[in-house]
Amino acid sequence: FTNIINALQALDKTYLNSEMVRKILRCLPKSWMPKVTAIEEAKNLTILRLKDLLRSQMTHELSMQKKVDDEEKEKKKKKIVALKSSLIEDSEDDDENEEVALIIQKFK
């Protein structure tokens, strides 16, 4: 964006700071709408500097990325273990019962 603005200035086309801020806010995706609304309500867009807006956006993006990373770490930590159960009849050998008991002890 700044490259385009600088190239336009070389061609004698200048934009006010408030126009540049509004253009950036308009082109943000829908996922940014809560942030855009907060900026519009909390700050005076006529005096908000482009640098301040970009800094605020970078901070917001970093916090969103950190939240996504934390959620991914939580998903990795949670491991779901599913065991198949089967009905053990009384007529099975004691060896098999001992193996099952050993597996249950190790599982606990």
Residue pairs with C-beta under 8 A, 6 or more apart in sequence:
1 20
1 23
1 24
2 50
5 15
5 20
8 14
8 15
15 23
17 48
17 49
17 50
18 45
18 46
18 47
18 48
20 50
21 45
21 48
21 50
21 53
22 45
24 50
24 53
24 54
24 57
25 36
25 39
25 40
25 45
25 53
28 35
28 36
32 60
35 57
35 60
39 45
39 48
39 53
39 56
83 107
88 96
88 97
88 100
